[in-house]
Amino acid sequence: MAEQQPPLRVRQPRVFRERNDVLNELSDNELIKRYRLDREGIIFVTDLVRPVLLRPTVANKALTPEQKVIITLRYVATGKMQLCNGDDLGVSQQTVSRVISETLDALCAQPIFKRFIKFPPIQQLQQKKEQFREVAGFPEVVGAIDGTHIRIVKLSEFEVEYVNRKRYHSINVQVVFDAKYNIIDLEARWPGSVHDSRILNESGLKRMFETGAVPAGCHLLGDSGDGCKTWLLTPYLRPQPGYQSNYNRANKKTRSVVEMGIGQWKRRFHVLHSEIRLTPPAKVCKIIFVCAVLHNICKDRNIQLLLEDDPGHDQPPAEDNIQMAANDDDDDQVEPPLAGYQARDGLPYREEFARLHFQ
């Protein structure tokens, strides 16, 4: 009797879900709520990275650059990767992960980052000073600086280095805002245990001020943990009545710009507000860079913060969320500056500055 052969297996054709054209089906308000950019803004961002994301084939229903950007925007807007395939784009979770990684790499490329995150050129510094003076009458300020912690998952290597003073794992991010809530400088590469003073001391920002790339007479406003310098004005710890108290009141009100800026940034991109469950930390840093670039693009295009009202995204009201994000790092409990990082000539300089401008 002839041996019976097993039946031939017939390969089933792959079935692709129909992908909705969200750019043309949703209104600008709906797009902003879900992706933080309107239609023109999404196309603008896509054009920045189109050559990198474009694939020369349509085989297997390859995603377009627009669809890749939309998936990535959905992720940084919500912080929940599982929502990124819920927009009827017909992609698997594995594809979502790959697409997000690819798009983040493209968006944080140095030419794009330097285009949108840059310290003001000399010809714009006077305008920056005038904008800050309008806040509370504090003169000669071109930026407000602060640190904020971005929560990450517990790591298997170098775990202790990433535990901050609040006892959770994080990246310690140094950020500078102008008076219009644009990010003009960003350091996002340090583990959470690293002190703010060290980050500033080893930053390119410090070199810019101390080598004269930023002219004398231009100042940043910081908190007491940064250490007072001739270019970084911090509050008096125990102000005396008169010009010192006047200085402190104006400093606090003007420096609220950076607190509100961080609040807007984290509310716009909720991935920064939750635990980022990606490893290694370098991937988290890319997300931070990209969110900074996208924030400034939103500012350039005058795209307002809108409440997210779809069922996949639970947020408190706008004003509560902004305040919550601004207070994430408990600014009332300022770390004292590390020994060796306090510029001694900064203290007499601050005294002379306060006496001159706030007498």
Rosetta silent file (secondary structure, phi, psi, omega in degrees, C-alpha in Angstrom):
SEQUENCE: MAEQQPPLRVRQPRVFRERNDVLNELSDNELIKRYRLDREGIIFVTDLVRPVLLRPTVANKALTPEQKVIITLRYVATGKMQLCNGDDLGVSQQTVSRVISETLDALCAQPIFKRFIKFPPIQQLQQKKEQFREVAGFPEVVGAIDGTHIRIVKLSEFEVEYVNRKRYHSINVQVVFDAKYNIIDLEARWPGSVHDSRILNESGLKRMFETGAVPAGCHLLGDSGDGCKTWLLTPYLRPQPGYQSNYNRANKKTRSVVEMGIGQWKRRFHVLHSEIRLTPPAKVCKIIFVCAVLHNICKDRNIQLLLEDDPGHDQPPAEDNIQMAANDDDDDQVEPPLAGYQARDGLPYREEFARLHFQ
SCORE:     score description
SCORE:     0.000 S_00000001
   1 L     0.000  131.785 -179.269    0.000    0.000    0.000 S_00000001
   2 L   -66.578  141.119  179.057    1.351    3.371   -0.996 S_00000001
   3 L   -68.062  132.023 -176.626    2.298    5.657    1.875 S_00000001
   4 L   -77.310  128.651 -179.546   -0.309    8.373    2.330 S_00000001
   5 L   -84.622  142.980  175.984    1.063   11.866    1.815 S_00000001
   6 L   -66.534  147.186 -179.963    0.043   14.668    4.197 S_00000001
   7 L   -63.472  143.561  177.775   -2.270   17.207    2.614 S_00000001
   8 L   -67.366  136.764  177.640   -0.618   20.255    1.147 S_00000001
   9 L   -87.447  126.780  179.668   -1.001   23.382    3.270 S_00000001
  10 L   -93.847  121.975 -179.548   -2.415   26.267    1.381 S_00000001
  11 L   -69.540  124.479  179.613   -0.938   29.583    2.457 S_00000001
  12 L   -81.234  137.332  177.433   -3.695   31.961    3.412 S_00000001
  13 L   -66.514  144.076  177.753   -3.390   35.520    2.110 S_00000001
  14 L   -69.325  142.165  178.938   -2.771   38.156    4.744 S_00000001
  15 L  -107.851  121.849  179.593   -5.749   40.297    5.569 S_00000001
  16 L  -103.134  132.117  174.809   -5.052   43.968    6.119 S_00000001
  17 L   -69.115  146.577  176.387   -7.444   46.169    8.022 S_00000001
  18 L   -70.249  133.474 -178.912   -8.572   49.262    6.234 S_00000001
  19 L   -98.748  127.441  178.633   -6.733   52.300    7.559 S_00000001
  20 L   -71.557  146.922  176.255   -8.683   55.442    8.188 S_00000001
  21 L   -91.565   80.730 -172.603   -7.405   58.687    6.721 S_00000001
  22 H   -64.671  -28.106 -179.751   -7.433   60.586   10.007 S_00000001
  23 H   -62.926  -33.702 -178.486   -5.822   63.671    8.482 S_00000001
  24 H  -101.980  -13.767 -178.083   -8.833   64.206    6.256 S_00000001
  25 H   -94.372  -24.230 -178.407  -11.539   62.670    8.421 S_00000001
  26 L  -103.390  147.722  175.704  -10.891   64.573   11.676 S_00000001
  27 L   -73.099  166.975  178.796  -11.236   68.300   12.263 S_00000001
  28 H   -60.691  -40.416  178.678   -8.238   70.365   13.373 S_00000001
  29 H   -62.447  -41.434  178.535   -9.582   70.512   16.924 S_00000001
  30 H   -66.346  -39.006  177.550   -9.967   66.733   17.014 S_00000001
  31 H   -63.785  -43.092 -179.709   -6.455   66.286   15.618 S_00000001
  32 H   -63.214  -41.331  179.773   -4.997   68.636   18.237 S_00000001
  33 H   -62.592  -36.780 -175.113   -6.763   66.779   21.048 S_00000001
  34 H   -91.621  -35.124 -171.826   -5.437   63.429   19.869 S_00000001
  35 H  -123.123   -3.414  177.294   -2.067   64.311   18.331 S_00000001
  36 L    73.283    1.036  176.407   -1.308   67.837   19.683 S_00000001
  37 L  -134.300  150.447  173.789   -0.950   69.251   16.159 S_00000001
  38 L   -81.688 -177.121 -174.656   -3.444   70.330   13.519 S_00000001
  39 H   -59.948  -47.696 -179.489   -3.418   68.958    9.984 S_00000001
  40 H   -63.956  -36.295  178.938   -0.890   71.462    8.658 S_00000001
  41 H   -66.108  -40.789  178.343    1.288   70.917   11.721 S_00000001
  42 H   -64.056  -42.312  177.937    1.310   67.142   11.254 S_00000001
  43 H   -65.015  -38.700  178.442    2.258   67.551    7.597 S_00000001
  44 H   -60.098  -47.607  179.422    4.968   70.060    8.604 S_00000001
  45 H   -64.587  -40.852  179.299    6.507   67.584   11.063 S_00000001
  46 H   -60.677  -41.556 -179.626    6.222   64.771    8.526 S_00000001
  47 H   -62.978  -27.932  178.160    8.063   66.821    5.915 S_00000001
  48 H   -63.746  -33.304 -173.430   10.951   67.261    8.357 S_00000001
  49 H  -120.046    8.808 -176.402   11.559   63.508    8.427 S_00000001
  50 H   -54.771  -46.304 -178.463    9.942   62.334    5.197 S_00000001
  51 H   -59.924  -29.799 -178.895   13.213   61.330    3.469 S_00000001
  52 H   -80.463  -38.485 -173.959   14.117   59.107    6.423 S_00000001
  53 H   -87.761  -17.138 -176.116   10.703   57.525    6.935 S_00000001
  54 L   -70.605  134.336  176.343    9.733   57.034    3.291 S_00000001
  55 L  -110.868  136.635 -173.779    9.884   53.483    1.984 S_00000001
  56 L   -77.755   15.504 -179.201   10.288   52.909   -1.781 S_00000001
  57 L  -138.801  152.957  174.084    7.640   50.154   -1.846 S_00000001
  58 L  -109.635   10.535  178.917    3.954   49.791   -1.137 S_00000001
  59 H   -61.501  146.124  179.219    4.227   46.027   -0.673 S_00000001
  60 H    56.663   31.076  175.649    2.475   44.667    2.406 S_00000001
  61 H    54.353   50.444 -178.367    0.634   47.941    2.875 S_00000001
  62 L   -56.966  140.804  179.414    3.734   49.787    4.089 S_00000001
  63 L   -68.862  142.475  176.179    2.958   52.703    6.394 S_00000001
  64 L   -80.565  161.953  175.092    3.353   56.165    4.938 S_00000001
  65 H   -56.105  -38.542  178.220    5.540   58.783    6.673 S_00000001
  66 H   -60.161  -43.969 -179.388    2.342   60.585    7.737 S_00000001
  67 H   -66.116  -36.862  177.420    1.009   57.443    9.413 S_00000001
  68 H   -65.207  -42.009  178.467    4.309   56.856   11.212 S_00000001
  69 H   -65.757  -40.478  179.260    4.307   60.414   12.535 S_00000001
  70 H   -61.458  -44.247  178.674    0.663   60.097   13.624 S_00000001
  71 H   -60.670  -43.591 -178.735    1.407   56.912   15.573 S_00000001
  72 H   -67.987  -40.790  177.867    4.369   58.584   17.292 S_00000001
  73 H   -62.622  -37.601  178.967    2.411   61.740   18.096 S_00000001
  74 H   -63.664  -38.307 -179.994   -0.318   59.614   19.633 S_00000001
  75 H   -67.027  -49.354 -177.443    2.235   57.936   21.865 S_00000001
  76 H   -70.093  -24.949  177.605    3.899   61.113   23.157 S_00000001
  77 H   -72.893  -32.554 -174.190    0.473   62.742   23.631 S_00000001
  78 H  -110.315  -27.870 -174.297   -0.859   59.901   25.793 S_00000001
  79 L    75.821    9.387 -176.005    2.150   58.015   27.099 S_00000001
  80 L  -124.314  104.466 -174.928    0.289   54.771   26.349 S_00000001
  81 H   -63.842  -29.085 -177.546    1.690   52.728   23.508 S_00000001
  82 H   -68.682  -16.576  177.795   -1.332   50.420   23.439 S_00000001
  83 H   -81.597  -15.015 -172.613   -3.507   53.351   22.298 S_00000001
  84 H   -71.122  -17.364  176.125   -1.401   53.936   19.213 S_00000001
  85 H  -103.064   12.949 -179.283   -3.068   51.111   17.282 S_00000001
  86 L   -96.378    8.229 -178.568   -6.541   52.208   18.331 S_00000001
  87 L  -100.691   27.032  178.123   -6.888   54.893   15.668 S_00000001
  88 L    59.679   31.847  176.690   -7.984   52.456   12.957 S_00000001
  89 L   -89.988   -6.697  172.174   -4.536   52.464   11.385 S_00000001
  90 L    65.050   43.906 -179.632   -4.594   48.682   11.244 S_00000001
  91 L  -125.051  154.042 -179.536   -1.157   47.970   12.683 S_00000001
  92 L   -81.301  165.090  177.631    0.085   45.447   15.233 S_00000001
  93 H   -63.055  -35.169  177.612    1.630   46.342   18.574 S_00000001
  94 H   -63.381  -41.577  178.395    4.980   45.128   17.270 S_00000001
  95 H   -66.577  -40.502  177.744    4.711   47.496   14.321 S_00000001
  96 H   -56.317  -47.678 -178.533    3.715   50.362   16.629 S_00000001
  97 H   -61.209  -44.078 -179.487    6.860   49.829   18.716 S_00000001
  98 H   -66.123  -42.065 -177.927    9.098   49.708   15.655 S_00000001
  99 H   -65.681  -42.115  179.258    7.506   52.758   14.058 S_00000001
 100 H   -61.763  -44.536  179.203    7.789   54.850   17.227 S_00000001
 101 H   -61.313  -44.677 -179.130   11.459   53.993   17.583 S_00000001
 102 H   -63.608  -42.903 -176.584   12.152   54.816   13.932 S_00000001
 103 H   -72.587  -38.156  176.327   10.293   58.139   14.069 S_00000001
 104 H   -61.034  -43.390  177.838   11.876   59.227   17.359 S_00000001
 105 H   -58.243  -41.346 -178.486   15.326   58.597   15.872 S_00000001
 106 H   -68.687  -41.373 -174.493   14.436   60.759   12.884 S_00000001
 107 H   -75.873  -23.619 -179.993   12.947   63.628   14.910 S_00000001
 108 L   -98.845   15.196  174.051   15.804   63.920   17.390 S_00000001
 109 L   -59.142  145.971 -174.048   18.482   64.124   14.697 S_00000001
 110 H   -54.993  -44.254  179.781   20.890   66.978   15.419 S_00000001
 111 H   -59.411  -38.334  179.684   19.883   69.222   12.474 S_00000001
 112 H   -72.117  -45.592 -179.437   16.230   69.127   13.551 S_00000001
 113 H   -59.595  -46.908 -177.844   16.990   69.537   17.256 S_00000001
 114 H   -69.001  -23.272  177.602   19.300   72.524   16.679 S_00000001
 115 H   -70.064  -36.993 -172.364   16.743   74.131   14.381 S_00000001
 116 H  -107.542  -20.580  177.099   14.038   74.232   17.048 S_00000001
 117 L  -115.821   99.682 -176.066   15.959   74.219   20.362 S_00000001
 118 L  -150.383  141.908  176.604   18.441   77.065   20.265 S_00000001
 119 L   -70.848  141.769 -174.655   19.580   79.863   22.529 S_00000001
 120 L   -59.200  138.317  174.079   18.557   83.255   21.134 S_00000001
 121 L   -66.940  163.966 -173.962   21.131   84.942   18.903 S_00000001
 122 H   -54.877  -38.953 -176.439   22.599   88.243   20.088 S_00000001
 123 H   -68.371  -13.501  178.898   20.235   90.325   17.960 S_00000001
 124 H  -102.380   -5.999 -172.997   17.217   88.818   19.764 S_00000001
 125 H   -65.972  -38.044  179.705   18.467   89.134   23.356 S_00000001
 126 H   -63.227  -39.369  176.824   17.118   92.648   23.913 S_00000001
 127 H   -62.739  -40.855  177.936   13.657   91.492   22.875 S_00000001
 128 H   -62.036  -40.689  178.165   13.898   88.573   25.334 S_00000001
 129 H   -61.592  -43.531 -178.756   14.831   91.003   28.118 S_00000001
 130 H   -64.926  -38.316  179.657   11.849   93.218   27.375 S_00000001
 131 H   -66.027  -39.488  177.448    9.483   90.250   27.399 S_00000001
 132 H   -70.106  -36.817  179.929   10.745   89.122   30.809 S_00000001
 133 H   -61.724  -30.579 -179.558   10.582   92.664   32.201 S_00000001
 134 H   -67.674  -19.733 -177.305    6.890   92.728   31.330 S_00000001
 135 H   -70.779  -52.269 -176.760    6.250   89.824   33.740 S_00000001
 136 H  -151.372   19.548  177.841    7.226   91.541   37.011 S_00000001
 137 L    78.573   13.201 -179.695    9.642   94.352   36.196 S_00000001
 138 L   -84.174  121.463 -173.287   12.775   92.183   36.596 S_00000001
 139 L   -89.126  162.779  167.233   15.426   93.575   34.210 S_00000001
 140 L    63.681   30.728 -179.617   18.197   92.021   32.117 S_00000001
 141 E  -110.145  133.578  179.021   16.797   88.453   32.031 S_00000001
 142 E  -115.710   -7.508  179.878   16.903   86.298   28.897 S_00000001
 143 E  -168.619  157.139  175.667   15.811   82.931   30.321 S_00000001
 144 E  -121.231  131.448 -171.305   14.494   81.052   33.356 S_00000001
 145 E  -116.693  144.248  176.173   16.106   77.725   34.291 S_00000001
 146 E  -158.502  167.897  173.495   14.877   74.768   36.312 S_00000001
 147 E  -112.519  150.330  175.739   15.203   71.022   36.611 S_00000001
 148 E  -143.919  144.189 -177.750   12.455   68.450   36.273 S_00000001
 149 E   -99.863  130.868  175.720   12.506   64.685   36.737 S_00000001
 150 E  -103.695  117.736 -173.390   11.082   62.335   34.111 S_00000001
 151 E   -71.108  137.390  177.584   10.062   59.050   35.709 S_00000001
 152 E  -130.211  171.002  178.939   11.451   55.819   34.217 S_00000001
 153 L   -76.381  161.413  175.855   11.197   52.112   35.046 S_00000001
 154 L   -65.551  134.506 -175.631   13.587   50.387   37.421 S_00000001
 155 L   -98.363  157.095  177.103   16.708   49.318   35.560 S_00000001
 156 L   -86.193  -21.399  178.908   18.666   46.087   35.781 S_00000001
 157 L  -122.693  144.313  178.059   22.021   47.921   35.451 S_00000001
 158 L    52.640   35.752 -172.514   23.266   51.041   37.263 S_00000001
 159 L   -60.683  -41.498 -175.341   19.927   51.096   39.056 S_00000001
 160 H   -63.880  -34.444 -177.258   21.090   53.180   42.041 S_00000001
 161 H   -61.844  -25.130 -175.059   22.352   56.004   39.823 S_00000001
 162 H   -96.609    2.104  178.214   18.822   56.670   38.574 S_00000001
 163 E   -86.568  118.633 -177.853   17.144   56.903   42.000 S_00000001
 164 L   -88.101 -177.315 -175.442   16.489   60.570   42.771 S_00000001
 165 L   -68.364  -14.276  174.737   16.012   62.259   46.153 S_00000001
 166 L   -89.891    2.426  175.444   12.285   61.421   46.004 S_00000001
 167 L    72.656   26.268  168.694   13.254   57.717   45.821 S_00000001
 168 L  -125.150  163.227 -175.307   11.958   56.972   42.336 S_00000001
 169 E   -83.174  135.993 -174.687   13.879   56.284   39.130 S_00000001
 170 E  -160.019  167.115  164.157   14.228   59.204   36.760 S_00000001
 171 E  -103.250  129.272  178.148   16.165   61.251   34.234 S_00000001
 172 E   -90.054  116.952 -172.789   17.066   64.680   35.642 S_00000001
 173 E  -110.431  126.908  173.051   16.325   67.242   32.922 S_00000001
 174 E   -98.307  128.542 -175.766   17.615   70.819   32.897 S_00000001
 175 E  -137.766  143.380  177.349   15.452   73.145   30.828 S_00000001
 176 E  -121.739  130.604  177.524   15.460   76.878   30.053 S_00000001
 177 E  -114.025  149.898  167.043   12.361   78.760   28.893 S_00000001
 178 L   -89.161 -178.487 -173.686   11.966   82.245   27.477 S_00000001
 179 L   -70.398  -13.762  178.311    9.118   84.514   28.589 S_00000001
 180 L  -100.747   15.622  175.362    6.818   83.135   25.873 S_00000001
 181 L    68.714   27.177  170.224    7.233   79.541   27.126 S_00000001
 182 L   -90.016  142.541  175.677    9.560   78.428   24.338 S_00000001
 183 E   -81.834  122.369 -177.599   12.313   75.979   25.276 S_00000001
 184 E  -112.923   -7.376  173.864   15.652   77.616   24.468 S_00000001
 185 E  -160.652  146.871 -175.283   18.035   75.105   26.056 S_00000001
 186 E  -150.488  132.147  170.885   17.756   71.495   27.196 S_00000001
 187 E  -122.278  115.810 -176.748   19.991   68.952   28.958 S_00000001
 188 E  -138.727   71.322 -179.219   18.429   65.481   29.091 S_00000001
 189 E  -149.089    4.200 -171.940   21.085   62.842   29.678 S_00000001
 190 E  -103.910  138.942  175.283   21.707   62.702   33.421 S_00000001
 191 E   -62.383  158.290 -174.506   20.518   60.024   35.891 S_00000001
 192 L   -62.925  -22.655 -178.383   18.079   61.138   38.559 S_00000001
 193 L   -78.316  -13.142 -175.971   20.648   61.030   41.384 S_00000001
 194 L   -75.238  134.140 -177.268   22.815   63.729   39.776 S_00000001
 195 L   -71.412  146.040  178.488   22.548   67.139   41.444 S_00000001
 196 H   -55.201  -38.868 -177.763   21.211   70.107   39.465 S_00000001
 197 H   -62.461  -37.647  179.013   24.420   72.040   40.192 S_00000001
 198 H   -68.725  -41.891  179.123   26.563   69.403   38.516 S_00000001
 199 H   -58.602  -45.624  179.736   24.338   69.296   35.439 S_00000001
 200 H   -65.383  -42.915 -175.906   24.607   73.075   35.087 S_00000001
 201 H   -63.551  -28.883 -178.151   28.338   73.092   35.793 S_00000001
 202 L  -104.207   14.025 -176.214   29.020   70.581   33.004 S_00000001
 203 L   -92.113  157.561  172.785   26.560   72.015   30.500 S_00000001
 204 H   -66.116  -24.546  179.101   27.179   73.881   27.294 S_00000001
 205 H   -61.108  -46.463  178.863   24.936   76.600   28.699 S_00000001
 206 H   -60.612  -43.141 -179.784   27.503   77.503   31.357 S_00000001
 207 H   -61.895  -37.049  179.427   30.277   77.624   28.751 S_00000001
 208 H   -60.505  -43.101 -178.651   28.204   79.986   26.609 S_00000001
 209 H   -74.958  -38.741 -172.546   27.886   82.483   29.454 S_00000001
 210 H   -86.604  -11.733  175.057   31.393   82.173   30.838 S_00000001
 211 L  -100.072   -0.517  177.932   33.213   82.356   27.508 S_00000001
 212 L    88.948    4.264  175.778   31.346   85.474   26.383 S_00000001
 213 L   -63.020  -31.958  169.434   29.223   83.798   23.718 S_00000001
 214 L  -102.867  124.362 -173.755   26.319   85.375   25.608 S_00000001
 215 L   -61.793  153.366  173.483   27.154   89.048   26.261 S_00000001
 216 L   -60.238  148.594 -177.193   27.614   90.422   29.775 S_00000001
 217 L    93.623   -1.724  174.007   24.435   91.932   31.160 S_00000001
 218 L  -106.959  134.274 -173.593   22.323   88.924   30.154 S_00000001
 219 E  -132.199  154.248  165.568   21.080   86.752   32.995 S_00000001
 220 E  -104.092  153.185  170.915   19.188   83.576   33.760 S_00000001
 221 E  -104.462  130.024  179.012   16.883   83.234   36.745 S_00000001
 222 L  -134.242  179.073  176.463   17.332   80.091   38.822 S_00000001
 223 L   -94.816  176.464 -173.445   16.489   78.698   42.240 S_00000001
 224 H   -64.423  -23.305 -179.922   18.775   78.625   45.269 S_00000001
 225 H   -68.791  -19.475 -177.845   19.973   75.114   44.456 S_00000001
 226 H   -76.937  -27.079 -173.854   21.783   76.343   41.353 S_00000001
 227 L    86.856  128.437 -175.136   24.209   78.618   43.179 S_00000001
 228 L   -74.921  137.202  178.505   24.376   82.332   42.463 S_00000001
 229 L  -135.445  172.052  179.911   26.634   83.475   39.630 S_00000001
 230 L   -68.113  -16.855  179.534   27.245   86.714   37.794 S_00000001
 231 L  -116.962   -2.193 -179.769   24.974   85.428   35.019 S_00000001
 232 E  -127.263  108.209 -174.150   22.589   83.308   37.132 S_00000001
 233 E   -97.531  121.856 -178.365   20.483   85.260   39.620 S_00000001
 234 L  -115.562  164.901 -179.379   18.962   83.281   42.487 S_00000001
 235 L   -72.698  155.466  167.550   16.753   84.374   45.428 S_00000001
 236 L   -69.485  137.368  177.458   18.072   85.512   48.789 S_00000001
 237 L   -73.064  -37.264  178.442   17.619   82.747   51.344 S_00000001
 238 L  -133.243   77.116 -175.368   16.912   85.264   54.144 S_00000001
 239 L   -68.078  141.899  174.021   16.034   88.561   52.467 S_00000001
 240 L   -86.659  153.270  176.219   16.095   91.753   54.472 S_00000001
 241 L   -57.844  146.386 -179.329   13.215   94.249   54.165 S_00000001
 242 L   108.569 -136.113 -171.524   13.713   96.704   51.342 S_00000001
 243 H   -66.083  -31.520  178.869   15.536   96.037   48.109 S_00000001
 244 H   -67.116  -42.302  177.171   16.314   92.379   48.932 S_00000001
 245 H   -67.703  -39.058  176.836   12.651   91.569   49.537 S_00000001
 246 H   -61.082  -43.051  178.151   11.656   93.543   46.437 S_00000001
 247 H   -60.135  -46.539 -177.743   14.207   91.564   44.434 S_00000001
 248 H   -63.227  -40.526  179.764   12.899   88.249   45.773 S_00000001
 249 H   -62.883  -45.424 -179.925    9.271   89.064   44.979 S_00000001
 250 H   -68.134  -37.318  178.993   10.098   90.006   41.375 S_00000001
 251 H   -62.106  -48.030 -177.568   12.428   87.013   41.026 S_00000001
 252 H   -62.001  -44.853 -178.329    9.774   84.551   42.203 S_00000001
 253 H   -67.175  -40.301 -178.871    7.056   85.952   39.949 S_00000001
 254 H   -70.281  -38.778 -178.149    9.331   86.110   36.910 S_00000001
 255 H   -71.964  -13.362  175.647   10.750   82.655   37.498 S_00000001
 256 H   -61.376  -16.857  176.713    7.239   81.207   37.532 S_00000001
 257 H   -56.301  -45.609 -177.728    7.617   81.294   33.745 S_00000001
 258 H   -69.705  -34.944  178.295    9.784   78.160   33.830 S_00000001
 259 H   -66.203  -43.855  177.614    7.401   76.395   36.231 S_00000001
 260 H   -68.703  -34.810  177.908    4.436   77.157   33.992 S_00000001
 261 H   -63.057  -44.586  176.816    6.496   76.249   30.926 S_00000001
 262 H   -62.606  -38.966  177.967    7.292   72.813   32.332 S_00000001
 263 H   -61.358  -45.649  177.491    3.608   72.427   33.202 S_00000001
 264 H   -61.730  -43.839 -177.272    2.519   73.216   29.642 S_00000001
 265 H   -60.611  -47.537 -177.430    5.192   70.921   28.211 S_00000001
 266 H   -72.610  -30.597  178.447    4.203   67.945   30.364 S_00000001
 267 H   -73.854  -37.836  179.254    0.511   68.466   29.839 S_00000001
 268 H   -65.516  -38.913 -178.755    0.882   68.703   26.089 S_00000001
 269 L  -121.745   92.280 -170.658    2.947   65.508   25.997 S_00000001
 270 H   -68.225  -12.915  175.105    1.612   63.284   28.723 S_00000001
 271 H   -59.142  -29.108 -179.828    4.345   60.704   28.164 S_00000001
 272 H   -76.854  -13.985 -174.623    6.524   63.064   30.251 S_00000001
 273 L   -95.944  -13.083 -177.101    3.982   62.966   33.065 S_00000001
 274 L  -117.826  178.673  176.930    3.876   59.203   33.502 S_00000001
 275 L   -75.621  122.050  179.359    6.454   56.467   33.912 S_00000001
 276 E   -84.657  114.773 -172.102    8.201   55.893   30.588 S_00000001
 277 L   -96.299   54.150  177.406    8.469   52.145   30.257 S_00000001
 278 L  -126.675  146.386  173.589   11.303   51.999   27.751 S_00000001
 279 L  -134.485  154.549   -1.631   14.906   50.903   28.132 S_00000001
 280 L   -75.494  176.969 -179.048   17.731   51.747   27.923 S_00000001
 281 H   -57.403  -25.245  178.501   17.567   55.324   29.335 S_00000001
 282 H   -58.859  -33.281  176.745   18.962   56.671   26.059 S_00000001
 283 H   -66.280  -38.274  177.705   15.561   55.911   24.484 S_00000001
 284 H   -63.813  -41.219  178.846   13.857   57.972   27.185 S_00000001
 285 H   -60.972  -37.199  176.685   16.220   60.855   26.462 S_00000001
 286 H   -62.479  -41.018  177.790   15.190   60.726   22.804 S_00000001
 287 H   -60.988  -42.740  179.885   11.541   61.034   23.825 S_00000001
 288 H   -62.322  -45.712  178.699   12.394   64.085   25.944 S_00000001
 289 H   -59.219  -47.170 -177.002   14.286   65.701   23.057 S_00000001
 290 H   -64.871  -40.362  178.535   11.453   65.035   20.611 S_00000001
 291 H   -63.846  -33.688  176.434    8.816   66.382   23.003 S_00000001
 292 H   -66.998  -44.972  177.784   10.857   69.583   23.344 S_00000001
 293 H   -60.037  -46.980 -178.526   11.083   69.973   19.566 S_00000001
 294 H   -65.523  -36.535  177.123    7.341   69.329   19.162 S_00000001
 295 H   -59.175  -48.045 -179.029    6.523   71.772   21.989 S_00000001
 296 H   -67.695  -33.046  175.100    8.380   74.574   20.229 S_00000001
 297 H   -63.372  -42.484  176.632    6.750   73.687   16.911 S_00000001
 298 H   -60.360  -41.202  178.741    3.353   74.009   18.624 S_00000001
 299 H   -65.249  -44.611  179.633    4.426   77.409   19.978 S_00000001
 300 H   -60.084  -35.017 -176.472    5.691   78.557   16.574 S_00000001
 301 L   -95.499    6.576  177.518    2.391   77.557   14.994 S_00000001
 302 L    55.767   42.893  177.833    0.330   79.054   17.835 S_00000001
 303 L   -90.328  118.515 -173.976   -1.379   75.738   18.592 S_00000001
 304 L   -80.276  156.780  173.239   -3.210   76.051   21.886 S_00000001
 305 L   -71.093  127.668  176.732   -3.468   73.436   24.607 S_00000001
 306 L  -122.054  148.160  176.977   -6.779   71.590   24.320 S_00000001
 307 L   -68.054  138.738  173.149   -8.291   69.084   26.699 S_00000001
 308 L   -84.739  122.089 -176.447   -8.112   65.467   25.619 S_00000001
 309 L  -121.627   13.883  176.822  -11.617   64.076   25.815 S_00000001
 310 L   -82.828  156.896 -171.159  -11.372   60.681   24.176 S_00000001
 311 L   -66.722  -13.476 -177.890  -11.961   57.680   26.445 S_00000001
 312 L   -87.437    1.993 -172.270   -8.400   56.451   26.240 S_00000001
 313 L  -139.185  108.566 -175.602   -6.861   59.429   27.970 S_00000001
 314 L  -102.857  112.076 -179.352   -7.742   60.419   31.503 S_00000001
 315 L  -133.082  151.897  171.390   -6.464   63.825   32.545 S_00000001
 316 L   -73.111  170.758  178.640   -7.430   66.433   35.091 S_00000001
 317 L   -56.892  159.129 -171.707   -8.629   69.846   33.887 S_00000001
 318 H   -55.261  -51.161 -174.826   -6.096   72.007   32.081 S_00000001
 319 H   -66.319  -35.090  177.362   -5.297   74.438   34.859 S_00000001
 320 H   -67.295  -40.724 -177.507   -4.961   71.665   37.452 S_00000001
 321 H   -66.209  -41.776  178.933   -2.720   69.653   35.166 S_00000001
 322 H   -61.097  -45.484 -179.523   -0.422   72.572   34.452 S_00000001
 323 H   -66.164  -38.691  179.585   -0.004   73.284   38.143 S_00000001
 324 H   -62.765  -44.349  179.631    0.506   69.604   38.925 S_00000001
 325 H   -65.845  -39.270 -179.689    3.233   69.296   36.316 S_00000001
 326 H   -64.782  -29.761 -176.417    4.898   72.487   37.488 S_00000001
 327 L   -97.766    8.072 -176.589    4.983   71.176   41.053 S_00000001
 328 L   -52.263  -36.631 -172.398    6.176   67.640   40.209 S_00000001
 329 L  -101.742   12.393  172.837    9.590   68.282   41.710 S_00000001
 330 L    53.840   67.579 -173.721    8.385   70.142   44.814 S_00000001
 331 L   -64.178  -16.319  178.141   10.167   73.415   44.135 S_00000001
 332 L   -70.818  -19.165  178.953    9.573   74.605   47.705 S_00000001
 333 L  -107.134   78.848 -174.869   12.147   72.046   48.859 S_00000001
 334 L   -80.081  134.869  175.096   15.196   73.300   47.005 S_00000001
 335 L   -70.456  136.900  174.932   18.388   71.268   47.211 S_00000001
 336 L   -67.254  148.712  179.706   21.329   73.280   48.588 S_00000001
 337 L   -64.606  147.744  178.530   24.091   73.840   46.035 S_00000001
 338 L   -70.609  147.458  176.760   26.961   71.378   46.145 S_00000001
 339 L   -59.483  135.755 -179.916   30.212   72.547   47.659 S_00000001
 340 L    96.008  -17.513 -179.494   32.512   73.882   44.979 S_00000001
 341 L  -100.463   -6.285  179.170   29.717   74.867   42.608 S_00000001
 342 L   -83.362  116.595  178.504   28.790   78.134   44.344 S_00000001
 343 L   -77.811  111.841 -172.508   30.446   80.992   42.474 S_00000001
 344 L   -62.849  -34.399 -179.785   31.596   83.289   45.261 S_00000001
 345 L   -72.681   -9.647  177.518   31.638   86.397   43.085 S_00000001
 346 H   -69.955  -30.912 -176.986   27.964   85.733   42.330 S_00000001
 347 H   -69.710  -51.311  175.381   26.857   86.815   45.804 S_00000001
 348 H   -64.128  -32.084  177.273   28.315   90.342   45.788 S_00000001
 349 H   -63.548  -44.730  178.248   27.191   90.700   42.178 S_00000001
 350 H   -61.018  -40.900  179.735   23.605   89.835   43.158 S_00000001
 351 H   -61.141  -44.397  179.046   23.774   92.323   46.039 S_00000001
 352 H   -66.365  -41.261  179.605   24.902   95.104   43.725 S_00000001
 353 H   -61.946  -47.237 -178.247   22.295   94.134   41.115 S_00000001
 354 H   -64.743  -40.919  179.873   19.452   94.097   43.665 S_00000001
 355 H   -64.446  -38.690 -177.507   20.545   97.412   45.186 S_00000001
 356 H   -69.754  -42.142 -170.297   20.744   99.036   41.749 S_00000001
 357 H  -101.836  -16.837 -173.344   17.421   97.813   40.366 S_00000001
 358 H  -127.854   16.296  178.548   15.194   97.225   43.416 S_00000001
 359 L   -61.260    0.000    0.000   16.207   99.946   45.898 S_00000001
